[in-house]
């Protein structure tokens, strides 16, 4: 018996892990599929204890966008003092001017609506919306975002996986949040550069601190690009 386990929603769910272990026969096999394997599995693979195959490149043969960092006060502070958003709003405008669809990820649902209000005032001429797991119109907004009716979408990790929007740039505010581990940062960054028409994309980690999770996310992305270059995939 073989059990194929896809990373989401298996990651960080002990109930699913328990169910999978008990569903497999003693001589059965587990096959894990993940763009963001947890660190214990990464270590097992690196030590040669876990047979594995890596797919380090996308179908279009271009490198994964490597996140860059900008210093930004916490969104909590920025909402009290909107002038603190000056650097971030400048970067957002550059992305919009180049024709990108912009994901702006935040760590807290309560930050979405007030941040959308501020960005609408700062960034004129484009449709800015927000959505989360609590939004009954989320599917409709994602459709409008794909269709470019909405150009900037403020959201949470609810859209970190399974959503492909051509010509996307990704901004992650409060990237130092404890809610954003290495895997979620890589997944959010992975929304950029997915289309052959715009394979480069742009990814920005915006935060007051540079955390271990951010460093590891960047290292993981760079590692995939090195492997792809080494084998001539790029």
MIRO-446676 format. One line per 2 residues: number of its first residue (from 1); their letters; for each residue x, y, z of N, C-alpha, C. Coordinates in nm, 3 decimals. Atoms other than C-alpha are relative to their C-alpha. Layout:
NUM	A	X:Y:Z:X:Y:Z:X:Y:Z  ...
//
This chain:
1	XX	0.084:-0.119:0.000:0.000:0.000:0.000:0.087:0.124:0.000  -0.071:-0.128:0.003:0.125:0.348:-0.089:-0.095:0.111:0.042
3	XX	0.076:-0.118:-0.037:0.006:0.673:0.065:0.072:0.122:-0.055  -0.056:-0.123:0.055:0.065:0.996:-0.127:-0.053:0.116:0.082
5	XX	0.039:-0.109:-0.088:0.063:1.299:0.100:0.041:0.132:-0.063  -0.027:-0.134:0.051:0.031:1.648:-0.043:0.018:0.094:0.118
7	XX	-0.043:-0.081:-0.115:0.180:1.920:0.176:-0.114:0.075:0.068  0.109:-0.077:-0.061:-0.135:2.123:0.226:-0.128:-0.078:-0.011
9	XX	-0.015:-0.062:-0.131:-0.324:2.086:0.456:0.072:-0.089:0.102  -0.070:0.093:-0.090:-0.096:1.813:0.601:0.096:0.072:0.093
11	XX	-0.101:-0.073:-0.077:0.165:2.062:0.721:-0.060:0.056:0.129  0.041:-0.050:-0.132:0.130:2.140:1.094:-0.136:-0.050:0.045
13	XX	0.128:0.058:-0.043:-0.177:1.917:1.130:0.026:-0.138:0.059  -0.034:0.130:-0.061:-0.100:1.638:1.381:-0.109:-0.105:-0.019
15	XX	0.108:0.096:0.021:-0.442:1.479:1.327:0.015:-0.072:-0.133  -0.021:0.062:0.131:-0.371:1.422:0.958:0.123:-0.089:0.001
17	XX	-0.121:0.082:-0.011:-0.023:1.294:1.039:-0.032:-0.133:0.067  0.039:0.121:-0.073:-0.170:1.046:1.287:-0.085:-0.091:-0.089
19	XX	0.088:0.079:0.086:-0.439:0.935:1.040:0.079:-0.068:-0.111  -0.080:0.057:0.108:-0.184:0.882:0.763:0.085:-0.116:0.050
21	XX	-0.083:0.106:-0.056:0.046:0.677:0.985:-0.080:-0.127:0.026  0.083:0.114:-0.033:-0.239:0.452:1.092:-0.069:-0.062:-0.121
23	XX	0.063:0.052:0.121:-0.377:0.413:0.739:0.095:-0.087:-0.081  -0.100:0.071:0.079:-0.053:0.273:0.602:0.033:-0.136:0.063
25	XX	-0.041:0.132:-0.048:0.033:-0.097:0.629:0.145:0.005:0.048  -0.138:0.000:-0.052:0.356:-0.187:0.813:0.105:0.002:-0.110
27	XX	-0.096:0.001:0.110:0.529:-0.252:0.480:-0.037:0.100:-0.109  0.045:-0.099:0.098:0.356:0.037:0.304:0.102:0.111:-0.021
29	XX	-0.091:-0.109:0.035:0.523:0.342:0.149:-0.072:0.135:0.009  0.048:-0.137:0.000:0.476:0.713:0.204:0.070:0.077:-0.113
31	XX	-0.057:-0.091:0.101:0.527:0.958:-0.083:-0.047:0.141:0.035  0.033:-0.138:-0.034:0.542:1.323:0.020:0.020:0.089:-0.122
33	XX	-0.012:-0.099:0.108:0.476:1.593:-0.240:-0.008:0.138:0.063  0.001:-0.131:-0.064:0.571:1.942:-0.128:0.097:0.096:-0.067
35	XX	-0.090:-0.106:0.044:0.713:2.267:-0.258:0.077:0.057:0.119  -0.061:-0.056:-0.121:0.800:2.353:0.102:0.009:-0.107:0.109
37	XX	-0.011:0.105:-0.102:0.907:2.042:0.295:0.044:0.058:0.133  -0.042:-0.050:-0.130:0.938:2.101:0.670:0.147:-0.031:0.026
39	XX	-0.145:0.011:-0.024:1.290:2.136:0.809:0.045:-0.142:0.039  -0.044:0.138:-0.030:1.303:1.782:0.961:0.015:-0.087:-0.124
41	XX	-0.011:0.077:0.124:1.236:1.631:0.617:0.117:0.050:-0.084  -0.115:-0.054:0.074:1.492:1.867:0.458:0.130:-0.059:0.055
43	XX	-0.121:0.054:-0.062:1.753:1.745:0.707:0.018:-0.148:-0.032  -0.007:0.142:0.033:1.667:1.380:0.647:0.048:-0.020:-0.144
45	XX	-0.041:0.010:0.141:1.704:1.432:0.271:0.147:0.036:-0.017  -0.139:-0.045:0.011:2.033:1.622:0.310:0.098:-0.104:0.054
47	XX	-0.087:0.102:-0.060:2.176:1.339:0.524:-0.005:-0.133:-0.074  0.010:0.123:0.078:2.081:1.078:0.267:-0.089:-0.106:0.060
49	XX	0.087:0.097:-0.067:1.827:0.911:0.493:-0.139:-0.005:-0.061  0.132:-0.005:0.061:1.525:1.006:0.284:0.014:0.007:-0.152
51	XX	-0.006:-0.005:0.147:1.517:0.908:-0.085:-0.094:0.108:-0.051  0.082:-0.111:0.045:1.390:1.208:-0.276:0.038:0.043:-0.141
53	XX	-0.025:-0.061:0.131:1.363:1.382:-0.610:-0.039:0.146:0.008  0.028:-0.143:-0.003:1.382:1.759:-0.649:-0.037:0.048:-0.141
55	XX	0.036:-0.069:0.124:1.210:1.963:-0.919:0.030:0.148:0.025  -0.043:-0.133:-0.042:1.403:2.291:-0.887:-0.038:0.113:-0.095
57	XX	0.028:-0.104:0.099:1.261:2.479:-1.185:-0.145:-0.012:-0.047  0.136:-0.002:0.052:0.924:2.582:-1.325:0.001:-0.036:-0.148
59	XX	0.014:0.046:0.138:0.791:2.480:-1.666:0.063:0.095:-0.100  -0.050:-0.098:0.097:0.910:2.804:-1.829:0.153:0.012:0.001
61	XX	-0.146:0.004:0.002:1.276:2.743:-1.740:0.069:0.126:0.047  -0.060:-0.120:-0.056:1.339:3.070:-1.555:0.018:-0.018:0.150
63	XX	-0.022:0.014:-0.144:1.478:3.108:-1.202:-0.116:0.051:0.083  0.101:-0.047:-0.093:1.250:3.154:-0.905:0.036:0.141:0.047
65	XX	-0.030:-0.135:-0.051:1.220:3.520:-0.796:0.052:-0.006:0.144  -0.059:-0.002:-0.134:1.444:3.581:-0.495:-0.051:0.123:0.075
67	XX	0.052:-0.115:-0.075:1.285:3.801:-0.227:0.108:0.101:0.035  -0.087:-0.105:-0.052:1.441:4.134:-0.146:-0.065:0.056:0.126
69	XX	0.052:-0.050:-0.127:1.404:4.303:0.189:-0.008:0.152:-0.003  0.006:-0.143:-0.029:1.280:4.652:0.270:-0.038:0.016:0.147
71	XX	0.031:-0.026:-0.140:1.271:4.793:0.622:-0.134:0.072:0.010  0.132:-0.059:-0.018:0.917:4.873:0.731:-0.046:-0.024:0.143
73	XX	0.056:0.017:-0.134:0.764:4.936:1.070:-0.117:-0.097:-0.005  0.112:0.094:-0.003:0.494:4.697:1.182:-0.125:0.065:-0.058
75	XX	0.124:-0.053:0.056:0.158:4.734:1.009:-0.083:0.067:0.108  0.071:-0.063:-0.112:0.010:4.813:1.350:0.043:0.145:0.015
77	XX	-0.052:-0.136:-0.009:0.236:5.119:1.367:-0.036:0.082:-0.123  0.029:-0.070:0.125:0.179:5.208:1.002:-0.145:0.046:-0.008
79	XX	0.141:-0.039:0.001:-0.196:5.215:1.050:-0.023:0.123:0.087  0.010:-0.119:-0.086:-0.148:5.472:1.327:0.070:0.119:-0.062
81	XX	-0.077:-0.105:0.064:0.107:5.668:1.124:0.021:-0.036:-0.148  -0.006:0.041:0.141:0.036:5.621:0.750:0.123:0.047:-0.076
83	XX	-0.121:-0.046:0.068:0.346:5.821:0.654:0.109:-0.106:0.002  -0.099:0.108:-0.008:0.547:5.515:0.759:-0.010:-0.096:-0.118
85	XX	0.020:0.088:0.116:0.405:5.339:0.453:0.063:0.056:-0.128  -0.053:-0.067:0.119:0.593:5.574:0.217:0.086:-0.092:-0.086
87	XX	-0.090:0.088:0.077:0.863:5.324:0.114:-0.078:-0.114:-0.064  0.079:0.110:0.054:0.616:5.039:0.072:-0.090:0.048:-0.112
89	XX	0.091:-0.050:0.104:0.368:5.249:-0.125:0.076:0.034:-0.128  -0.082:-0.027:0.119:0.650:5.358:-0.359:0.026:-0.128:-0.077
91	XX	-0.025:0.129:0.065:0.738:4.995:-0.430:-0.127:-0.056:-0.063  0.128:0.047:0.055:0.371:4.908:-0.480:-0.033:0.073:-0.130
93	XX	0.028:-0.080:0.120:0.333:5.192:-0.730:0.087:-0.045:-0.117  -0.089:0.047:0.107:0.637:5.071:-0.927:-0.052:-0.130:-0.062
95	XX	0.054:0.127:0.050:0.482:4.725:-0.955:-0.125:0.025:-0.084  0.124:-0.029:0.073:0.145:4.864:-1.063:0.031:0.069:-0.133
97	XX	-0.037:-0.071:0.123:0.312:5.093:-1.319:0.056:-0.093:-0.105  -0.053:0.095:0.099:0.485:4.797:-1.481:-0.107:-0.099:-0.046
99	XX	0.111:0.084:0.043:0.146:4.630:-1.516:-0.021:-0.125:0.081  0.012:0.120:-0.082:0.178:4.376:-1.237:-0.130:-0.002:0.080
101	XX	0.105:0.022:-0.099:-0.104:4.232:-1.032:0.071:-0.019:0.134  -0.075:-0.005:-0.124:-0.004:4.287:-0.672:-0.073:-0.069:0.115
103	XX	0.043:0.060:-0.126:-0.054:4.055:-0.377:0.070:0.075:0.114  -0.060:-0.054:-0.122:0.001:4.227:-0.042:-0.050:-0.084:0.117
105	XX	0.037:0.090:-0.109:0.003:3.968:0.234:0.023:0.068:0.135  -0.014:-0.049:-0.137:-0.056:4.067:0.597:-0.025:-0.116:0.095
107	XX	0.009:0.111:-0.095:-0.049:3.856:0.911:-0.132:-0.003:0.077  0.122:-0.009:-0.081:-0.374:3.973:1.072:-0.119:0.045:-0.084
109	XX	0.122:-0.036:0.073:-0.726:3.984:0.929:-0.044:0.141:0.036  0.047:-0.132:-0.044:-0.802:4.295:1.135:0.075:0.116:-0.066
111	XX	-0.078:-0.105:0.066:-0.534:4.488:0.945:-0.049:0.028:-0.142  0.032:-0.009:0.143:-0.690:4.435:0.602:-0.081:0.125:-0.033
113	XX	0.089:-0.111:0.037:-0.975:4.689:0.593:0.064:0.137:0.021  -0.062:-0.132:-0.014:-0.788:4.986:0.745:0.117:0.022:-0.095
115	XX	-0.111:-0.014:0.093:-0.485:4.916:0.525:-0.052:0.027:-0.141  0.062:-0.025:0.131:-0.706:4.901:0.214:-0.043:0.145:-0.010
117	XX	0.045:-0.140:0.000:-0.856:5.239:0.308:0.116:0.096:-0.021  -0.117:-0.087:0.013:-0.512:5.398:0.343:0.060:-0.010:-0.140
119	XX	-0.060:0.019:0.133:-0.378:5.247:0.019:-0.086:0.060:-0.110  0.088:-0.064:0.099:-0.682:5.367:-0.173:0.026:0.150:-0.008
121	XX	-0.029:-0.144:-0.001:-0.596:5.722:-0.065:0.138:0.029:-0.059  -0.138:-0.023:0.045:-0.224:5.686:-0.139:0.017:-0.033:-0.147
123	XX	-0.018:0.049:0.137:-0.250:5.493:-0.465:-0.130:0.023:-0.077  0.121:-0.031:0.075:-0.504:5.649:-0.696:-0.002:-0.068:-0.136
125	XX	0.012:0.047:0.138:-0.636:5.524:-1.027:-0.006:-0.149:-0.019  0.012:0.146:0.012:-0.643:5.151:-0.951:-0.094:-0.050:0.108
127	XX	0.091:0.061:-0.097:-0.883:4.922:-0.770:0.079:-0.078:0.104  -0.065:0.068:-0.113:-0.757:4.813:-0.428:-0.108:-0.067:0.084
129	XX	0.097:0.074:-0.080:-0.946:4.544:-0.238:0.073:-0.087:0.102  -0.054:0.091:-0.099:-0.895:4.313:0.057:-0.089:-0.121:0.017
131	XX	0.080:0.121:-0.022:-1.005:3.960:0.136:0.069:-0.090:0.102  -0.051:0.093:-0.100:-0.963:3.686:0.394:-0.093:-0.119:0.008
133	XX	0.085:0.117:-0.019:-1.114:3.359:0.512:-0.139:0.039:0.050  0.128:-0.045:-0.052:-1.395:3.563:0.669:-0.084:0.075:-0.103
135	XX	0.066:-0.080:0.103:-1.491:3.736:0.344:-0.092:-0.088:-0.085  0.092:0.082:0.080:-1.808:3.589:0.181:0.016:0.023:-0.150
137	XX	-0.019:-0.032:0.142:-1.705:3.753:-0.149:0.142:-0.031:-0.047  -0.139:0.029:0.033:-1.352:3.609:-0.154:0.016:-0.057:-0.141
139	XX	-0.012:0.063:0.132:-1.403:3.389:-0.463:-0.025:0.101:-0.111  0.031:-0.103:0.101:-1.557:3.679:-0.655:0.116:0.098:-0.014
141	XX	-0.113:-0.094:0.006:-1.268:3.910:-0.564:0.122:-0.063:-0.066  -0.113:0.068:0.064:-1.008:3.651:-0.667:-0.022:-0.006:-0.151
143	XX	0.032:0.002:0.143:-1.185:3.617:-1.003:0.025:0.137:-0.062  -0.022:-0.136:0.051:-1.180:3.996:-1.048:0.149:0.035:0.000
145	XX	-0.144:-0.023:-0.005:-0.813:4.001:-0.947:0.067:-0.069:-0.119  -0.054:0.070:0.117:-0.732:3.740:-1.211:-0.033:0.076:-0.128
147	XX	0.043:-0.073:0.119:-0.927:3.947:-1.463:0.047:0.144:-0.006  -0.062:-0.133:-0.005:-0.736:4.265:-1.366:-0.100:0.112:0.030
149	XX	0.091:-0.103:-0.048:-1.047:4.446:-1.245:0.050:0.054:0.133  -0.069:-0.036:-0.123:-0.877:4.448:-0.906:0.149:-0.010:-0.028
151	XX	-0.144:0.000:0.030:-0.507:4.542:-0.930:0.086:-0.028:0.122  -0.077:0.023:-0.123:-0.394:4.526:-0.567:-0.092:-0.067:0.100
153	XX	0.083:0.079:-0.092:-0.528:4.263:-0.330:0.074:-0.021:0.132  -0.055:0.019:-0.134:-0.454:4.280:0.042:-0.066:-0.124:0.059
155	XX	0.056:0.128:-0.043:-0.495:3.934:0.188:0.086:-0.066:0.107  -0.073:0.079:-0.100:-0.379:3.674:0.439:0.054:-0.125:-0.068
157	XX	-0.057:0.123:0.056:-0.215:3.335:0.394:-0.106:-0.091:-0.061  0.105:0.079:0.066:-0.553:3.203:0.275:0.027:-0.013:-0.149
159	XX	-0.032:0.005:0.143:-0.419:3.282:-0.075:0.146:-0.034:-0.026  -0.142:0.032:0.021:-0.062:3.159:-0.021:0.019:-0.119:-0.093
161	XX	-0.010:0.120:0.083:-0.135:2.836:-0.213:-0.118:-0.008:-0.096  0.110:0.036:0.089:-0.338:2.724:-0.509:-0.057:0.111:-0.084
163	XX	0.051:-0.112:0.079:-0.386:3.066:-0.668:0.110:0.045:-0.095  -0.096:-0.044:0.102:-0.206:3.147:-0.994:-0.059:0.118:-0.076
165	XX	0.042:-0.121:0.070:-0.239:3.499:-1.133:0.117:0.047:-0.085  -0.110:-0.042:0.086:-0.028:3.593:-1.437:0.051:0.140:0.035
167	XX	-0.066:-0.129:-0.022:0.218:3.883:-1.401:-0.025:0.053:0.142  0.022:-0.039:-0.139:0.206:3.894:-1.023:0.130:0.041:0.069
169	XX	-0.105:-0.035:-0.095:0.432:4.073:-0.776:-0.055:-0.026:0.140  0.041:0.039:-0.135:0.425:3.974:-0.410:0.071:0.085:0.104
171	XX	-0.052:-0.075:-0.113:0.469:4.191:-0.103:-0.051:-0.065:0.128  0.039:0.061:-0.128:0.468:4.045:0.248:0.034:0.099:0.111
173	XX	-0.019:-0.093:-0.111:0.416:4.299:0.526:0.007:-0.078:0.131  -0.022:0.073:-0.126:0.517:4.204:0.880:0.057:-0.139:-0.029
175	XX	-0.059:0.128:0.037:0.729:3.932:0.721:0.075:-0.065:0.115  -0.066:0.056:-0.119:0.893:3.888:1.061:-0.099:-0.060:0.099
177	XX	0.102:0.053:-0.091:0.564:3.774:1.216:0.024:-0.148:0.030  -0.013:0.140:-0.038:0.574:3.447:1.407:-0.101:-0.089:-0.073
179	XX	0.099:0.076:0.077:0.271:3.344:1.199:0.053:-0.042:-0.137  -0.059:0.032:0.131:0.491:3.336:0.887:0.127:-0.083:0.021
181	XX	-0.119:0.084:-0.009:0.724:3.037:0.904:0.066:-0.009:-0.138  -0.075:0.013:0.126:0.975:2.943:0.635:-0.089:-0.050:-0.113
183	XX	0.085:0.059:0.104:0.721:2.732:0.446:-0.102:0.099:-0.053  0.103:-0.094:0.046:0.451:2.999:0.435:0.063:0.115:-0.078
185	XX	-0.068:-0.106:0.074:0.701:3.265:0.323:0.036:-0.046:-0.141  -0.033:0.055:0.133:0.819:3.041:0.038:-0.126:-0.014:-0.084
187	XX	0.126:0.015:0.074:0.459:2.967:-0.059:-0.052:0.134:-0.049  0.046:-0.132:0.043:0.364:3.334:-0.065:0.089:0.056:-0.110
189	XX	-0.093:-0.045:0.104:0.677:3.421:-0.262:-0.027:-0.071:-0.132  0.026:0.081:0.119:0.579:3.145:-0.503:-0.116:0.045:-0.085
191	XX	0.108:-0.055:0.084:0.279:3.345:-0.626:0.059:0.084:-0.113  -0.064:-0.084:0.102:0.527:3.556:-0.830:0.076:-0.086:-0.100
193	XX	-0.081:0.064:0.103:0.691:3.455:-1.157:-0.051:-0.132:-0.051  0.054:0.130:0.039:0.456:3.168:-1.236:-0.033:-0.009:-0.149
195	XX	0.041:0.003:0.141:0.367:3.271:-1.593:0.120:0.018:-0.093  -0.108:-0.012:0.099:0.587:3.242:-1.902:0.011:0.143:-0.051
197	XX	-0.001:-0.138:0.048:0.488:3.599:-1.997:0.075:0.093:0.095  -0.066:-0.084:-0.100:0.636:3.739:-1.675:0.068:-0.090:0.104
199	XX	-0.060:0.101:-0.089:0.868:3.477:-1.523:0.083:0.056:0.114  -0.085:-0.057:-0.104:1.074:3.717:-1.315:-0.081:0.037:0.123
201	XX	0.079:-0.043:-0.114:0.812:3.881:-1.097:0.085:0.074:0.102  -0.072:-0.068:-0.107:0.908:4.061:-0.779:-0.057:-0.046:0.133
203	XX	0.042:0.041:-0.134:0.897:3.948:-0.417:0.070:0.089:0.101  -0.055:-0.090:-0.102:0.945:4.183:-0.122:-0.043:-0.047:0.138
205	XX	0.026:0.023:-0.141:0.975:4.095:0.246:0.014:0.135:0.070  -0.001:-0.130:-0.067:0.881:4.411:0.440:-0.021:-0.021:0.150
207	XX	0.010:0.023:-0.145:0.947:4.411:0.814:0.105:0.082:0.074  -0.102:-0.070:-0.079:1.131:4.584:1.097:0.119:-0.088:0.036
209	XX	-0.107:0.093:-0.036:1.338:4.271:1.166:0.021:-0.104:-0.110  -0.036:0.104:0.097:1.517:4.013:0.954:0.012:-0.131:0.078
211	XX	0.010:0.119:-0.085:1.420:3.677:1.103:0.066:-0.123:-0.062  -0.053:0.128:0.048:1.555:3.324:1.075:-0.090:-0.058:-0.108
213	XX	0.094:0.055:0.099:1.241:3.221:0.886:0.017:0.069:-0.135  -0.021:-0.073:0.126:1.298:3.496:0.627:0.132:-0.043:-0.066
215	XX	-0.130:0.040:0.054:1.665:3.404:0.588:-0.007:-0.140:-0.062  0.009:0.137:0.051:1.583:3.036:0.545:-0.086:-0.008:-0.126
217	XX	0.083:-0.002:0.120:1.310:3.112:0.293:0.081:0.045:-0.121  -0.085:-0.049:0.109:1.556:3.312:0.082:0.103:-0.106:-0.037
219	XX	-0.100:0.105:0.026:1.820:3.038:0.119:-0.061:-0.116:-0.078  0.065:0.112:0.069:1.571:2.772:0.008:-0.024:0.033:-0.147
221	XX	0.026:-0.042:0.139:1.475:2.969:-0.304:0.130:0.008:-0.079  -0.129:-0.007:0.068:1.838:3.042:-0.391:0.057:-0.138:-0.026
223	XX	-0.049:0.137:0.016:1.923:2.675:-0.339:-0.065:-0.067:-0.120  0.070:0.057:0.115:1.658:2.569:-0.591:0.057:0.055:-0.131
225	XX	-0.055:-0.061:0.120:1.799:2.816:-0.844:0.141:-0.053:-0.030  -0.135:0.055:0.020:2.156:2.688:-0.789:-0.007:-0.141:-0.059
227	XX	0.015:0.137:0.050:2.045:2.329:-0.844:-0.045:0.002:-0.146  0.050:-0.008:0.138:1.855:2.426:-1.159:0.110:0.043:-0.096
229	XX	-0.110:-0.044:0.086:2.158:2.610:-1.300:0.103:-0.111:-0.018  -0.100:0.107:0.004:2.393:2.325:-1.212:-0.037:-0.108:-0.100
231	XX	0.045:0.107:0.089:2.183:2.080:-1.411:-0.045:0.051:-0.137  0.030:-0.055:0.132:2.129:2.316:-1.705:-0.147:0.020:-0.030
233	XX	0.144:-0.018:0.022:1.757:2.370:-1.652:-0.037:0.146:-0.027  0.030:-0.142:0.019:1.782:2.751:-1.666:0.066:0.052:-0.126
//
